[in-house]
Amino acid sequence: MTESCKRLLFTIFEILFDNFDIVIRSDGGELIIQFRSRPIPDHLSFFDENNKEIDHMDPIAAGKKRVLSFKVETKNNTVITPEIVGVPEWSVLPADSVQLLPAPDGLTCDVANINGVAVDFTVTCKTTVKLANGSTKDLSDDETGSALADVSPDHIEVVAGPEVDL
């Protein structure tokens, strides 16, 4: 089989089977066509500053922060690294519960408890990934957490004891 014929077959199969990697080769006069399923991004998973996957964020003390990152996974939870289109967007509800400080590339985000008020919140990350066939897919995920109240004293009270001899 000629190289131009292989390229034509490859192009036809690539159009028909855009979720597969296709290998066309000749072996001893036989034409061998192999199809390998391409991993398809399905969802995001959140990871903490220790790169451990989390399903609920640990409470954040007043004046402290947590670092969130995300990874793209397939339906069977295999982590894949597709091309990210643009910069991922981070948001939080309620809006004034904690402060979000995303990295310039959007791949990580500091979640800071600057208010010192006890509140439950939900952080959302939205991103667009490029699929192997050139199209794109929007993905998003939410992570819930709690901000803890600031328990530091706001004043000091001095109480005098009984008078004693020196």
C-alpha angles and dihedrals in degrees: 000000000000124000091244090055090050091051091049092050090045091052093048093048092045090056094046097041104033094160093060136076108229127208118188118185141151120237118184093333094314122115112230120195118186126190121198119186113242115227110254119211110241110165147347125253124199125231130192130228089278091056091248118141111246133196095186126024118238114245115276116226120224111279092017135102141206125212118227127193131171138218129200115239137187124234090273091052096254110152112235132178109224121170111275112225111218123333120317114246122230124197138168136209126237086039098220097041100096135354120251118210108183120194114250090257091047093229093116133027133197112223106203129190099213097148097062091216124132107245141142115232142177123223117203128196121195124187141160121228130196115237123218091255091058097256122114136235128202116225131182139169138183131221123193125213145157132242114211124223120256105255097181113122117259093206142009121237118205115207117193117224128209118300114261135188118256 
